[in-house]
Amino acid sequence: MNQTIARIIRCQECGTNNKIPHDKAGAAAKCGKCHAKLDPSVGSNGPAQHYTIRCLECKAKNRIPATKIDAGPKCGKCGTALLTGELFKPQPVMVTDGNFDDAVLNSPLPVLVFCWAPWCPSCGTVTPIIDEFANDTKGKIRVGKLNIDSSRMVASKYNILIVPYLLIFDNGRMVDSLPGGMGKHELMMKMARYL
């Protein structure tokens, strides 16, 4: 399955964010507004010096320079090819009983799962914060949304009795759980230890 992955590159001249297919983010990429040459190491939040991704085979964390992300990097410990395409998947990811293992437990990135329900008024106020956090942390943290009404197996397994509720996973294990919502800054402080 070969799908084109896009990433956002900020123009150093005019500041415009440009959506560039990942395979075309090299030296030839130009800004859509001012036509200046784009630097592939500059993401939408400024320069991305490196990405940290976990090897799914041996679970070792690997730092990959942003300029080498297209070079087919391999794990420094076991030599397995790293799934760099996972860094640029759209998020938040809709998590269900059916895709929970792949989207959360087998993620090469730390995962924040926002548990919500359609009948919950507080969830509606927290959702925009989660969406903004997902956008800001793309490539560093996977953010997922889990509707507890339609994913009762996961809700039961992790004993989610109230919403909103946050679950934090790293290396295939739940490492923290937090009832209620948080601001974007508090979320980043909570997730920083897993980066």
N, C-alpha and C positions, 0 to 999 in steps of 0.2 A: 504494500500500500504506500504510494508515494504522493504525499500531499504537500502543497506549498505552505510553508510557515512564514508568517510575516512578523516583523518587529518594528518598533517605533524608533526612529533616529531623529534627534533634534538638530536642526541646522544651526551651526555656530555663527552664521552671518545674521539671519533674521529671527531665529528662535522658533521657527515653525516646526511642529512635530510632523514627520513624514512616515507614512506606513509603507515599508519597503519589504518585498518578499525576502525571506532570510537568505535564499541562495543568490540574491542580487544585491546584497548589502556590502559589496566590495568597493573597489576603487572607482567604479563607473557610476555609482549612485549619485543623483543630484536632487537638490531641493525642488519641490513642486512649485514653490512660490517665487524664490529669487534665483533658482538654477545654480546655486553654489554647490561645489563638491561636498558631499556628506562624509563625515568621519564615522565609520561603522562602530567605533568604540564608544560613541556618545549615544546613550539611550535617552528616553523621554525625561528622565529625572537627572540628567547630567551624565558625566562620563562613567561608564561601567568598566572598572578596571579588571574585574574577574567575576566568574560565576563559581559557586560551590554546588556540586552535585554528588549525590551518593551513588556508589556502584551498587546495582541491585544483586550482583553475584556475591561479593565479599563484604558489602555494607561499609566499605571505606569511603570517607569523604575525599573528594578531589577538587582542587582549585584549578579552574581553566581560565587563562587570560581571554578577555573578550575578543581579542584579535585572532585567537586560535580556535574559536568555537566551531568554525566550519571545517577544520582540518581532520575531523574524525578522531577526536581524542579518546584515549583508552585509560582505564584505571591504572594508577601508578602502583597499586599493590598486586592485582591479579591479571592485568592486561586485557580485561573484558572491555568491549566497546561501550562507551557511555552514551546514554540516551539523551543527547543534548536537545533534541526536539521537544522534550518534556518541559524545557525552560520557557518555551514560547507558546504553549497552549493557551487558548483563551480561558479567562477565569472571571468570576467564580465558576467553578465546576459544579454542576448539579449532581449531588451524590444521592444514590438510592441503595436499597438492599442489593440490587443486582450488580452495581459497579463499585461498591464500597471497597472491596479488596484491591482492585486495580487502581482506583482513584486516590485512595488514602493509604492503605497498608503497604502497597508496593510503590509508593511515590519516591522518586529520588530526591525530593525536596521535603523539608518540614511542612506539615499540613495543619491549617487552622480550619476546623469544621464549625460552621454556624448552624445550629439546630433551631428550627423555627416551625411555626404552624400558621395556617391561613387565618385562624380565628384569634390569633394573638395580636392585640393592638400595639404592644411594646415592640414586637418583632418588626413592625412597619417603620418604626422610628430608628431602629438599629440597622436595618437593611441598607440604607444609603451609605452608612459608615463602612459596612462590610464591603460593599461594592467599590468604594473609593480605596479602601485598604488593599483589596485584590488588585486593582489597577496599579497602585503605587509599588506593590511588592512582586509584581510579575517577574519571573526568572529567579526569585529568591525564596519565595514561600508559595505553596499552593494553597488557595483558599477555596473551600467547598461549602455548599449550602445543602442542608439535609432537612427535608420536610418530614417531621416525625409522624404525621398522620399517614403518609403514603409509604413510609419506610419503618414499619413497626419492629422488624427484626433487629435492626441496628439500634433503634431507640431502646428496645428492651435489653439488648446485650450490654449497653453502656449506662443503663438505668437512668435514662433521661425522663424525668417526671415533670419538669417545668421548662418553659421557654420564655425568652431566648436563653440558649445555653451554648457555651463554647467548648469544643474539645480540641486539644493540641496533640498531634502525633509526630513522632520522629523515629526513623529507623523501624517502621512497622509496629510501633508500640504507642499506646496512649500514655503521654507523659504528664498531662495536666488537664483539668476540667474546671470550668468557671461558670457559675450560674449568672445570668443577667448579661447586659451588654457593656461595652467599654468604648471609650473614645479611641480614635486612630492612633494617637500617641501612646496610650496605654497598651494597645494591642502590639505596637512595634516593640515596646519595652519588654512585654511578655514573651514575644517571639525571638528577640535578639539572641538569647542564649542558645538557640538551636541553629543559628546561621553559621 
